[in-house]
């Protein structure tokens, strides 16, 4: 919820290191959907069945999954730049070898090597961008999200375009593009500081000993079983040309990126994480059942719509996993990713085999059951999913003032002081230190010192006006910020929250939705004062008078 007023460089005024990293990240994301349009072409070219060709996913994600347990160990010793370059080099080598394969066995093995490179590459992308981007973490996250959107949607198109000539060309194309990215990183990305704390080799496995993280990871395994059924098996059911399948998965990728970035935080803020996840997984199950019985045209629509559901689920699963664990984020992420990506080892091979013996309807039905098993897991183990709360020390029925470091804080604090004086209450100042959830990572949008400084300045202003005040910083993902502030108000008995109005044209409000609007939906107009909106300007002064800045009258 930070909206500091310091001037920032223009959005595109970035060093070459940023653009080199973004290009390489985009190519990395392309590899997820690259092979979908050419699965049937590979099957025909190498005289293989759907289950054998789907081993391309199995080998890729088996290596990626296992390597998630050691990438933190490696990257904390080599540093982000070296780890990223190793990953990019491995992708170049094994993508080129995959294009030269003469059998399914060779292709599967080389695709596994590609997964090794991907494991090293993706674990460092966001952290590198945060380190080199001008304009703060929020801008780095926005650039990373842009790379993700371009990669997820562009991968199927690239696979379709090149695959219309030969199934080998998409592999050669990826190798060429990543080689360009590797050279750009080598030339323009400067050496970066290595992490101060090194990750232990067994830390991710030990992190899964946390019952909450284990619960989320098990639920994610079931969800990703359904995810990979769409990604690896649906192209065989569609049985269309490479360009047609590429267009369908282009739509899938666009919806996944949009709903992950723009929709997930808004629906979480309004309805809560677990309820939204449950509804989305139920919708996913319905789409899968329809895919099993519908004609190809309807299956194509369902595949694209599943991208919207997956975009929300991807964001919310990652957020819950990283917030519920007491382990450092990179360690919790590694343990969680190990278990969830293992679904990509089993589903791509198992689902086509089920279809071969029992029919397409049963195969999609199995995936639908897996989608429903995820919320069932959450329900059965719900006592382990209590997210860390916020507690205010010595707060007895205060008035709560939410500040964000912007120029509007002065008006918010003055209005809070006026209410506090009239009602003879202290003021509890709250500031949300937001984190952005992107793909499988979470990044803080401001450092702890900045957040503490915002709260400290607010307390000093209130005390100078003679108002008793305390404050605290709340750590929360963007979608959970309003709900955490609302929960804090309930916990301390605050009958009223004072908050600033929407920030016009602010990138964070455009991406996540307005914090004050989300609070209004949760609290209602009787328990929330939004300073600066239209209704506030009409009603200001009706109940209490404004307190001049710097006034020292006692409460």
RARA-V67403 format. One record per backbone hydrogen bond with DSSP energy under -0.5 kcal/mol. NH is the residue of the N-H (numbers start at 1). CO is the residue of the C=O. If there is no record, write none. Layout:
nh:co
NH:CO
NH:CO
This chain:
nh:co
3:404
5:405
13:10
14:12
18:15
19:15
20:16
21:17
22:18
23:19
24:20
25:21
26:22
27:23
28:24
29:25
30:26
31:27
31:28
32:29
33:29
33:30
34:30
36:33
37:33
38:35
39:35
39:36
42:38
43:39
44:40
45:41
46:42
47:44
48:43
53:49
54:50
55:52
56:53
57:54
58:54
59:55
60:56
61:57
62:58
63:59
64:60
65:61
66:62
67:63
68:64
68:65
69:66
70:67
71:67
72:68
74:70
75:71
76:72
77:74
78:74
79:75
83:79
84:80
85:81
86:82
87:83
88:84
89:85
90:86
91:87
92:88
93:89
94:90
95:91
96:92
97:93
98:94
99:95
100:96
100:97
101:98
107:103
108:104
109:105
110:106
111:107
112:108
113:109
114:110
115:111
116:112
117:113
118:114
119:115
120:116
121:117
122:118
123:119
124:121
125:121
128:124
129:125
130:126
131:127
132:128
133:129
136:133
140:136
141:137
142:138
143:139
144:140
145:141
146:142
147:143
148:144
149:145
150:146
151:147
152:148
153:149
154:150
155:151
156:152
157:153
158:154
159:155
160:156
161:157
162:158
163:159
164:160
165:162
166:162
169:166
170:166
171:168
172:168
173:169
174:170
175:171
176:172
177:173
178:174
179:175
180:176
181:177
182:178
183:179
184:180
185:181
186:182
187:183
188:184
189:185
190:188
198:196
199:72
203:200
206:202
207:203
208:204
209:206
210:207
214:210
215:211
216:212
217:213
218:214
219:215
220:216
221:217
222:218
223:219
224:220
225:221
226:222
227:223
228:224
229:225
230:226
231:227
232:228
233:229
234:229
234:230
236:233
237:233
238:234
239:235
245:241
246:242
247:243
248:244
249:245
250:246
251:247
252:248
253:249
254:250
255:251
256:252
257:253
258:254
259:255
260:256
261:257
262:258
263:258
264:259
267:263
268:264
269:265
270:266
271:267
272:267
272:268
276:272
277:273
278:274
279:275
280:276
281:277
282:278
283:279
284:280
285:281
286:282
287:283
288:284
289:285
290:286
291:287
292:288
293:289
293:290
294:290
298:295
299:295
300:296
301:297
302:298
303:299
304:300
305:301
306:302
307:303
307:304
308:304
308:305
309:305
310:306
311:307
312:308
313:309
314:310
315:311
316:312
317:313
318:314
319:315
320:316
321:317
322:318
323:319
324:320
325:321
331:328
332:328
333:329
334:330
335:331
336:332
337:333
338:334
339:335
340:336
341:337
342:338
343:340
344:341
345:342
346:342
347:343
349:346
350:346
351:347
353:349
354:350
355:351
356:352
357:353
358:354
359:354
359:355
363:359
364:360
365:361
366:362
367:363
368:364
369:365
370:366
371:367
372:368
373:369
374:370
374:371
375:371
376:372
377:373
378:374
379:375
380:376
381:377
382:379
384:381
385:382
387:385
393:391
395:392
396:394
397:395
397:492
399:426
400:496
401:399
401:428
402:400
402:498
403:401
403:430
409:406
410:407
412:408
413:409
414:410
415:411
416:412
417:413
418:414
419:415
420:416
421:417
422:418
423:419
424:420
425:420
427:468
428:399
429:427
429:470
430:401
431:472
433:431
433:474
434:432
435:476
436:443
437:435
438:436
438:441
441:438
443:436
445:434
451:447
452:448
453:449
454:450
455:451
456:452
457:453
458:454
459:455
460:456
461:457
462:458
463:459
464:460
465:461
465:462
466:463
467:462
470:427
472:429
474:431
475:473
476:433
476:474
478:435
480:477
481:477
481:478
484:480
485:481
486:482
487:483
488:484
489:485
490:486
491:487
492:488
493:489
493:490
494:489
495:493
497:527
498:400
499:529
501:531
504:502
506:503
510:506
511:507
512:508
513:509
518:514
519:515
520:516
521:517
522:518
523:519
524:520
527:524
528:525
529:497
530:528
531:499
531:529
533:530
537:533
538:534
539:535
540:536
542:539
548:546
551:548
555:466
